[in-house]
Structure formats: C-alpha cells, structure tokens
Amino acid sequence: MEKYHISKFNTFYCIGLSYEKADAEVRGKFSLDENNKRALLSKAAEEGFDSMLLISTCNRTEIYGFAQHPFQLIKLLCDFSNGTIDEFQKVASVYKNNDAINHMFRVGTGLDSQILGDFEIIGQLKKGFILSREYNLVSAFMERLMNAVIQTSKRIKRETELSTGATSVAFASVQYILNTVENISKKNILLFGTGKIGRNTCENLTKHTNGTNITLINRTRDKAELVADKCNVTVKDHADLSDEIAKADVLIVATGAQQPTVTKELIRSDKDLLILDLSIPKNVSEDVMQLPNVTLVHLDHLSKITDETIERRRAQVPLAESIIEEIKHEFTNWLEERKFAPTIKALKQRLEAIKAEEIDYQRKKVVNFNEEQAMLLSNRIIQKITKHFANHLKESNTSTEESIEFISKVFQLEETINE
C-alpha cells in the first residue's frame, strides 16, 4: 500500500486466530490481558510501528497493523502471550491489504462472530482503538478505517435485524440450563465472577428463575454487591467458595482469569453438579471431569446452540453485506485520493510559485498595480485548476499512475513531490 502514502511500511495485515480454527485451549494460550496488551503496544511503539490495533476476546485474538512482513506481528503476539509460533501457524489466519480491511469490517459488524450478529465485538474494537491511541499507534488510515467500521456497525444495527433476538453466550448458557436441569427454580445456582459475561448471565438468570436461589461470588465483594443490587441475588465472600460449591446444583464460572479458578480440590460434595465455564482461557480445571458427579460444559459448546433467531439473522446477511460494501467503497475512494494527494499538493505549490513570480513582475512593471485584487483572482484560479486536476485523477478512465506521471512531467513536479 505504499502508493497510498499512509505508512512507512508497505502492507496492512491482520494476523490472529479465532474460534473457526482454534479450540478454546489454544485460544487461551494466545489470550492477551490488559497488562500484556499494554506491554505489546509499548514494544511496538518502541520498534517503530506507526499503526496497530489489538483485540482479544473469548473467541479471537487479532492484531491489525502495517508491517514489512506478517512475522513481525506474529512475533509480537507470541512474545506477549503464552502461545508459540508453531502453535500459531497451525491455526493462524493472515489477511493482507484489502482482505485485511474486509475482515475488519466483517468482525466489527458481527458477521464473523461465533454467534452471528454479536454486536458486543464493536465495543472491543473501540477499546482497542482507544488503547492504541495512548501509545500513538493510530494513523490517519487506522482512524478512518475504524470510523468506517463503527459507522457500518451502527447502520447494520439500525437498518437490519441482524442483532435482533437474544443469542449471546450469557443467554445461551441460561437457555442450556433451562433445557437441561429439571425444576430449576428449586435448584441452587452459584455464579462465580462479575465480568461482563457474568453480569449478563446473572441478569438472564433472574429473568427466567425466581432469583431467590442464585448466589454470587467475586474476588472483590464490592463488585459482586453492585451486581446483586440490580439482580436481587445473594452475595457470599470469596473465602466461602468451596462451601457454596458444595451446596450448588449449577456452577457458572465467568472469572476471566489467566489460570483456572475452579479445581477438583474445591469440589467436596457428591451431589450432581453442572459446571458451565464461560471463560477464555478456561477457568475450570479439566481435572474436575475425574469426579463422577460433575458435568463440565464450556462456552464453545454453548456458542453452537442455534435456534430460529439465528435463522432469522442469516436471512439478514445479504443486506448487511450490501451496507458493508457501500461504506467500504467510500473508504476505498478516500484511500485512492491519498494516492494522488502529493501530486495535487506539489501542483498547487508550483502554481503558487508561478503566481508569486508573476505578481512580483507586474508589481514592478504596472503603475498603481492592484496587488490585493491580483492575489484574490490568482488564488481562485489556482483553486479551480487544482480542483479540475483532482477530479480528473478521481474520474479518469486512464490509470491514476499514468495521469500522475503526465501532470508531473508537464509541471515538472518530480522534485517537489520527493521533498
């Protein structure tokens, strides 16, 4: 993309992995928490990258940015996560230039989400953008692209039914519980974790049960109490976790930690226990499966729950894609204009130089020369000439490169452009 004058590096890439090729365990290895994101961006800025955006969710970890080679971005990801290059290559996705741009549109609008139409992803992209700005890693290109994706997401949400109906992981987990556990209103439910998924799950649970049998635990009790006030559920201390698990019929884990927060040792009861792990990396240790009374379900399974809502959403995909193409076309036009911007700038500078020479000549030669009027008139002429050339470059049937070369030769712009 060097012809667009948008980065000192030649190519725009998106590298990463998602639910499409990587299972939850592998995705967990490449997951980036807030500290690792900041460390990665700091290193990128130190190494001279001029534009970068990170996203790390339960379903995907991706880096968008300009580089000489995608390996530069892959190495950054592996250096600041627990994944290796060999593991990455087995499940990797690498998009380049227009394909990377198109991928970002599809991700940001929920078309590439594990649950079709999941609009929470655009919020993650916005957070990534804000974080990149802190490290001066937002170029004009990235800002324009991000704004275009946000605009597209808003239009699709407003003009289509791609996001109608409840199909989030939080809703899918509650749907699974209702379909699997008999007499749920008489069962004890323990929710461990008050992150976004935990909060949404709690709200969905209280809507579909009487709420009196739901207990909430979080490492920080204050956060749990804030959620409890909205959902009208019971709060217990983190120190009571093992005791509360012993009472529970259903345990929902949404802690979002980098290491398992629920292990075999915490489960002391012989009663049947259904555990839903809604975390990436997995926050429930696999050793709980050694217990005959435990059933463990991970969010990958929950995300596959489909119903008529998903079918309705699929019918909206063509309309959503047409909106993407419309706004992407506007972005591409802006990108094309960047290609000839240096030529138009150089042309204007050359015309300004000609104007200055001519006004200086007339000032010396003509008595009572009206310099103010001459400046006004010549400025308008320069503006009209550069506008005509810009329109020609945008609309000409000949290639932009040929037109730029012709204009440069006629006005001898080569030196000005290269300055």
C-alpha positions in Angstrom: 0.0 0.0 0.0 3.0 2.3 -0.4 1.3 4.1 -3.2 -1.3 5.5 -0.8 1.3 7.3 1.3 -0.3 6.0 4.6 2.6 4.2 6.3 6.4 3.8 6.1 5.6 0.1 5.9 4.3 -1.4 2.7 1.5 -3.7 3.8 -1.6 -3.7 6.0 -2.1 -7.0 7.8 -4.5 -8.7 10.2 -2.9 -11.7 11.9 -4.6 -13.8 14.5 -6.7 -16.8 15.4 -10.3 -17.4 16.2 -12.9 -20.0 17.0 -13.0 -21.0 13.4 -9.7 -22.9 13.5 -8.6 -22.8 17.2 -10.3 -24.5 20.1 -10.7 -22.9 23.5 -7.5 -24.3 24.9 -5.4 -22.9 22.1 -7.2 -19.5 22.1 -6.5 -19.3 25.8 -2.7 -19.6 25.1 -2.8 -16.5 22.8 -5.2 -14.5 25.0 -4.0 -11.1 26.0 -5.0 -9.4 29.2 -4.8 -5.7 29.8 -1.2 -5.7 31.0 0.0 -7.8 28.1 -1.8 -5.6 25.6 -0.1 -2.5 27.0 3.3 -4.2 27.0 2.9 -5.3 23.4 1.8 -1.9 22.2 4.7 -0.3 24.1 7.1 -2.6 22.4 5.5 -1.9 19.0 5.9 1.8 19.5 9.5 1.3 20.6 10.2 -0.7 17.5 8.9 2.0 15.2 5.4 0.7 14.2 3.2 3.6 13.2 -0.2 2.0 13.4 -1.6 -1.0 15.4 -4.9 -2.3 16.9 -5.3 -5.3 19.2 -8.4 -7.3 20.0 -8.5 -10.2 22.4 -11.9 -11.8 23.3 -13.1 -15.2 24.2 -13.4 -16.0 20.5 -10.5 -14.3 18.9 -7.1 -12.6 19.3 -6.0 -10.4 16.4 -3.5 -7.7 15.6 -4.2 -5.2 12.8 -1.3 -3.1 11.6 1.3 -2.1 9.0 4.4 -4.2 8.7 7.1 -5.2 6.2 6.2 -8.9 6.9 3.4 -10.5 8.9 6.0 -12.4 11.0 6.8 -9.1 12.8 3.2 -9.0 14.1 3.1 -12.7 14.8 6.3 -12.5 16.9 4.9 -9.7 18.9 1.8 -11.8 19.7 3.8 -14.8 20.7 6.3 -12.7 22.8 3.4 -11.3 24.9 1.2 -14.4 25.2 1.7 -18.0 26.2 1.4 -19.3 22.6 4.3 -20.3 20.3 4.9 -19.6 16.7 4.5 -23.3 15.8 1.1 -23.4 17.6 0.1 -20.2 15.9 0.9 -21.4 12.4 -1.4 -24.4 12.9 -4.4 -22.3 13.5 -3.4 -18.9 12.0 -5.3 -16.5 9.8 -3.3 -13.9 7.9 -5.1 -11.3 5.9 -3.3 -8.7 3.7 -4.3 -5.2 2.4 -7.9 -5.3 1.0 -8.6 -8.7 2.6 -7.5 -7.3 6.0 -9.7 -4.3 5.5 -12.7 -6.5 4.6 -12.0 -8.8 7.5 -12.1 -5.9 10.0 -15.5 -4.8 8.6 -16.9 -8.3 9.0 -15.5 -8.7 12.5 -16.7 -5.3 13.6 -20.3 -5.9 12.3 -20.7 -9.3 13.9 -20.7 -11.2 10.6 -17.6 -13.1 11.6 -18.7 -13.8 15.2 -19.3 -17.3 16.5 -22.8 -16.1 17.3 -23.9 -14.4 14.2 -24.7 -10.7 14.7 -22.9 -10.4 18.1 -22.6 -6.6 18.4 -20.5 -6.7 21.5 -17.4 -7.1 19.3 -17.6 -3.5 18.1 -17.1 -2.3 21.7 -14.0 -4.4 21.9 -12.6 -2.8 18.8 -13.4 0.6 20.2 -11.5 -0.2 23.4 -8.5 -1.5 21.3 -8.5 1.7 19.3 -8.6 3.9 22.4 -5.7 1.9 23.9 -3.6 2.2 20.7 -4.1 5.9 20.7 -2.5 6.1 24.2 0.7 4.7 22.6 0.5 6.9 19.5 -0.2 3.9 17.3 -3.3 5.4 15.5 -2.5 6.6 12.0 -4.9 8.6 9.7 -5.6 5.3 7.9 -6.4 3.4 11.1 -8.7 6.2 12.4 -10.5 6.4 9.1 -10.9 2.7 8.9 -12.1 2.4 12.5 -14.7 5.2 12.0 -15.9 3.5 8.8 -16.4 0.1 10.7 -18.2 1.9 13.5 -20.5 3.7 11.1 -21.2 0.4 9.3 -22.0 -1.4 12.6 -24.4 1.3 13.5 -26.2 1.2 10.2 -26.5 -2.6 10.2 -27.9 -2.5 13.7 -30.4 0.2 12.7 -31.3 -0.9 9.2 -31.3 -4.7 9.6 -32.5 -7.4 12.0 -29.0 -9.0 12.3 -28.9 -8.3 16.0 -32.5 -9.0 17.0 -33.2 -11.8 19.4 -31.1 -12.9 22.3 -28.2 -15.2 21.3 -25.3 -14.1 23.5 -23.2 -16.5 25.4 -24.9 -15.4 28.5 -28.3 -16.1 27.1 -27.1 -19.4 25.6 -25.8 -20.6 29.0 -29.2 -19.8 30.6 -31.0 -21.5 27.8 -28.8 -24.6 28.2 -29.6 -24.7 32.0 -33.3 -24.3 31.4 -33.3 -27.1 28.8 -31.0 -29.4 30.9 -31.9 -29.0 34.5 -35.3 -30.0 35.8 -37.1 -27.9 38.3 -34.5 -25.1 38.0 -36.5 -22.8 40.3 -35.8 -25.3 43.1 -32.1 -25.7 42.4 -29.2 -23.8 43.8 -27.2 -21.8 41.3 -23.8 -20.3 42.1 -22.3 -17.7 39.8 -18.6 -17.1 40.2 -17.3 -13.9 38.5 -18.8 -10.5 37.8 -17.2 -9.5 34.5 -19.4 -8.6 31.5 -20.5 -12.2 30.7 -21.0 -12.8 34.4 -23.3 -9.7 34.8 -25.2 -10.6 31.7 -25.7 -14.2 32.8 -26.9 -13.0 36.2 -29.5 -10.7 34.6 -30.7 -13.5 32.3 -30.9 -16.0 35.2 -33.1 -13.7 37.3 -35.4 -13.1 34.3 -36.0 -16.9 33.9 -35.9 -18.0 37.5 -37.3 -16.6 40.7 -33.8 -15.4 41.6 -34.0 -16.5 45.2 -31.8 -19.5 44.7 -28.9 -17.6 43.0 -25.7 -16.9 44.9 -23.0 -14.6 43.5 -19.3 -14.7 44.5 -16.4 -12.5 43.2 -12.9 -12.0 44.4 -13.9 -8.4 45.1 -17.1 -8.4 47.2 -17.9 -4.8 46.4 -18.3 -5.6 42.7 -20.5 -8.5 43.5 -22.7 -6.4 45.6 -23.2 -3.9 42.8 -24.4 -6.6 40.6 -26.5 -8.1 43.3 -28.3 -4.8 43.9 -29.5 -4.9 40.3 -30.3 -8.6 40.1 -31.6 -9.1 43.7 -29.4 -12.2 44.4 -27.4 -13.3 47.4 -23.7 -12.4 47.8 -21.1 -14.5 49.6 -17.4 -14.0 50.3 -14.7 -15.5 48.1 -13.5 -17.4 51.1 -16.8 -19.3 51.1 -16.4 -20.5 47.5 -15.8 -24.2 48.4 -18.7 -24.3 50.8 -21.1 -22.7 48.3 -20.0 -25.1 45.5 -20.9 -27.9 47.9 -24.5 -26.5 48.1 -24.8 -25.8 44.4 -26.6 -27.8 41.7 -25.3 -25.5 38.9 -22.0 -23.6 39.0 -21.3 -20.9 36.4 -17.7 -19.7 36.1 -17.1 -16.4 34.4 -14.0 -15.2 36.1 -11.8 -14.3 33.1 -8.5 -15.2 34.9 -5.4 -16.5 33.1 -5.3 -19.6 35.3 -8.0 -22.0 36.4 -10.0 -20.6 39.4 -12.0 -23.8 40.0 -10.2 -27.1 40.5 -11.0 -30.6 41.6 -10.0 -29.8 45.2 -12.7 -27.2 45.6 -15.5 -29.7 44.9 -16.2 -31.6 48.1 -19.8 -32.7 47.6 -21.1 -36.0 45.9 -24.3 -34.4 44.6 -24.7 -33.9 40.9 -23.1 -30.6 39.7 -23.4 -29.0 36.3 -20.5 -26.6 35.7 -20.6 -24.0 32.8 -17.2 -22.5 32.1 -17.8 -19.2 30.2 -14.1 -18.1 30.4 -11.2 -17.8 27.9 -8.7 -19.1 28.9 -10.6 -22.0 30.5 -11.1 -21.2 34.2 -12.3 -24.6 35.3 -9.5 -27.2 35.5 -10.0 -30.3 33.4 -9.4 -32.5 36.5 -13.0 -31.8 37.7 -14.0 -34.3 35.0 -12.5 -37.1 37.1 -15.3 -36.6 39.6 -18.3 -38.8 38.6 -20.9 -36.4 39.8 -19.6 -33.4 37.7 -20.7 -32.4 34.2 -18.5 -29.7 32.6 -19.7 -27.6 29.6 -17.5 -25.0 28.0 -18.7 -21.9 26.2 -17.6 -23.4 22.8 -20.5 -25.8 23.2 -22.9 -23.1 24.3 -22.0 -20.9 21.4 -23.1 -23.6 19.0 -26.7 -23.5 20.3 -28.8 -22.3 17.4 -32.5 -21.6 17.1 -34.9 -19.8 15.0 -33.3 -16.5 16.0 -30.1 -17.4 14.2 -32.0 -18.5 11.1 -33.7 -15.1 11.0 -30.4 -13.4 11.4 -28.9 -15.4 8.5 -31.6 -14.0 6.2 -30.3 -10.5 7.0 -26.7 -11.2 6.0 -27.1 -10.1 2.3 -28.5 -6.7 3.4 -25.7 -6.3 6.0 -23.1 -7.2 3.4 -24.5 -4.6 1.0 -24.1 -1.9 3.7 -20.5 -3.0 4.3 -19.8 -2.7 0.5 -21.3 0.8 0.4 -19.2 2.2 3.2 -16.2 0.2 2.2 -16.5 1.8 -1.2 -16.4 5.3 0.4 -13.3 4.3 2.4 -11.6 3.0 -0.8 -12.4 6.2 -2.5 -10.7 8.1 0.3 -7.8 5.7 0.1 -7.5 6.4 -3.7 -7.4 10.1 -3.1 -4.5 9.6 -0.8 -2.6 8.1 -3.7 -2.6 11.4 -5.7 -2.6 13.8 -2.8 1.2 14.5 -3.0 0.8 15.3 -6.7 -2.0 17.8 -6.1 -0.1 19.4 -3.3 3.0 19.7 -5.5 0.9 21.1 -8.3 -0.5 23.8 -6.0 3.0 24.7 -4.8 4.2 25.0 -8.4 1.2 27.2 -9.3 1.8 29.3 -6.1 5.4 29.8 -7.2 4.3 30.9 -10.7 1.8 33.3 -9.1 4.4 34.9 -6.8 6.8 35.4 -9.8 4.1 36.9 -12.0 2.8 39.2 -9.2 6.3 40.4 -8.5 6.8 41.1 -12.2 3.5 43.0 -12.5 4.2 45.0 -9.3 7.4 46.4 -10.8 6.0 47.0 -14.3 2.5 48.3 -13.8 1.8 51.7 -12.2 -0.8 51.5 -9.4 -0.8 47.7 -9.6 -3.7 46.4 -7.5 -1.8 43.5 -5.7 -4.7 42.7 -3.5 -7.1 42.1 -6.4 -4.4 40.2 -8.3 -3.9 37.9 -5.3 -7.6 37.2 -4.9 -8.0 36.5 -8.6 -4.9 34.2 -8.9 -5.8 32.3 -5.7 -9.3 31.5 -7.2 -7.7 30.4 -10.4 -5.2 28.1 -8.6 -8.1 26.6 -6.6 -10.1 25.9 -9.7 -7.1 24.4 -11.6 -6.2 22.1 -8.7 -9.8 21.0 -8.3 -10.1 20.2 -12.0 -6.9 18.1 -11.9 -8.1 16.3 -8.7 -11.5 15.5 -10.3 -9.6 14.2 -13.4 -7.5 11.9 -11.3 -10.6 10.6 -9.5 -12.7 10.1 -12.5 -10.3 9.5 -15.5 -10.6 6.2 -17.4 -6.8 6.1 -17.7 -4.8 4.8 -14.8 -4.1 7.1 -11.9 -0.4 6.4 -12.2 -0.3 7.5 -15.9 -2.2 10.7 -15.1 0.1 11.5 -12.2 3.1 10.9 -14.4 1.8 13.2 -17.2 0.9 16.0 -14.8 4.3 15.7 -13.1 6.1 16.0 -16.4 4.1 18.9 -17.6 4.6 20.9 -14.4 8.0 19.5 -13.6 6.8 18.3 -10.2 9.1 15.4 -9.5 11.5 17.3 -7.2 8.6 18.9 -5.3 6.8 15.6 -4.7 10.0 14.0 -3.4 10.9 16.8 -1.0 
